Amino acid sequence: MKKKRNIVYSTNPNYDYDDENEEIETLAPKEQKLKVLIDRKQRKGKSVTIVTGFEGNDEDMKDLAKTLKSMCGVGGSAKNGEILIQGGFKDKIYSILIDKGYQQTKKVGG
C-alpha cells in the first residue's frame, strides 16, 4: 500500500485521494538529455564521474548504472537522480552512452 503524503485531514466524505507521485515513465534513450561530468569536491581528492539528467523511474536508472559500472569495471551507485561511477571515466561513459542510443548526451567541464 502506498503511503499518502501531505494529507492531514479532510471533512469531505466523498474526497478521493489522487496520487500525484504515480510511476514515472522512462523516456526513450534518444529523448534523454544526459550530462557527464567529473567531480572531485568533498571526496577527499578522489574522482567520481557523475551522470545527471536521467528522466524516468529508479529501476531503469539503476539498470543503466549497473551497465556503466560493469563496462568500466568499477563501483558506483544511483540515487537522487544521479548515477555516480567511481573514478574519472568521463570519456568512456560518454562513448558508452552514445553507443547505447543516448544521442543527446553532453560532456560538462574540462
N, C-alpha and C positions, 0 to 999 in steps of 0.2 A: 504494500500500500504506500502510495506517495504521501509525503508529508506536505500538509497545506501550510503555506507560509504567508505571513503578513495579514492574516485574518484573525482578529481578536474576538469579535462578536457581531452577530447580525440579528436584528429583530424581525427581519423579513422571513416568514415561514416558507416562502417559495424561492428563497435565494439558492441559486445553483453556482457552486464554485467552479470557475473556469481556470483550468491550469494553464498559465501563460508559459510555463517552462516545459513544454512538451518536447519530445525527442527532436533534436536539431538535425536537419537533413544535411548531409555532407555534400558539398559542391564537387562537381567532376574535377579531375586533376587539371584540365585545361582552363578551368574557370578560377582556380585558386591563385591568389596573389601572395606568394610566399617571399620572405626576405631572409637571407642567410647572412649572419654576422658572427664575428668572434668577440668574445667578452673576456676581459681579464680583471675587471673591477670586483672587489670584495671576494676574490677567490684565491688569495694568498699567492698571486703570481702565476697561477695555472690557467691555461687557456680552455675555454669552453665554446663550442660552436653552437649557436642558437638559431633555430628556425622559427620564425614568427609569422602570423597572418593566416594560420590554418583555420578554415571555416568548416565546421562540422562537428560530429559527435566525438566524445572522448575515445571510444573504442577505435574509430578509424584513425585518429591521431596517434594512439598508442601502437596501432599496427604499422603506421608509417615510421614511427620512432624505432620500432623493433627492426624494421628493414634497414634503416640507416645505420643503426648500431651494429648489426651483423655484417653489413657490407664494409664498414670501417674497422670492424674488429675491436671495438671499444665499448665501454658502458655509457649509460646516459639515462634520461628519464623524459616523461611527457607529462607536464602539469601546467595549470594556469594558462592554457592556450599556447604554450611554447614547448618546443622539443629541444632538449639540452643533450648535446653529444660531447663527451669528454675529449679534449684535445683540439688542435687547430686544423680542422678538416673542411674549411670553407669551400675551397675549390672542388674537392672530391664530392662533397654533399651537393654542391650546386650542379655538378655534372650528373650525379645520380638522379636528382630531381628532374632535370631536363629529360633524361632518358626515360623516366617513368611517366612522362606526359605533363609535368607541371611547367608548362611553357612560359608562364608569366613570372617565374622566379627571378629575383634580383639579388645581387651581392651588395652588401652595405658595408661601408668602411674600407680602409686601405689594406 
